[in-house]
Amino acid sequence: MTKTLLVSLLALSATAFAADTPAPAADAAPAAASPAKHSCTKVDHPGRLASETQVKTYTKRFKEYGECIKKFVDEQNKVSTGAMEAANTAINEYNEAVKQSKEASAK
């Protein structure tokens, strides 16, 4: 009987200790990163009096500039999509924990 009483007291004190223990702190959020900037080189129009060669060169480089910008935008969209998915996963995890906590309290 003494052994049972001792085990019961230990279990009770462990439960009380767990109730007084604060929830673990969330990992510190990373410092806000500065917005990404593209490294694409903007091309200046050669003007109305440009030679045919200058116009062709401009057209080629302007097309490259547009492709570079599109690639940058696609990369940034992937980054933001991944961040949103991570945030939604964390929210769903928390909501499930709240649901389980309420269910356990109701028992």
ABEGO torsion letter per residue (X at the ends): XAAAAAAAAAAAAAAAAAAABBBBBBBBBBBBBBBBBBABBBBBBAEAABBAAAAAAAAAAAAAAAAAAAAAAAAAAAAAAAAAAAAAAAAAAAAAAAAAAAAAAAX
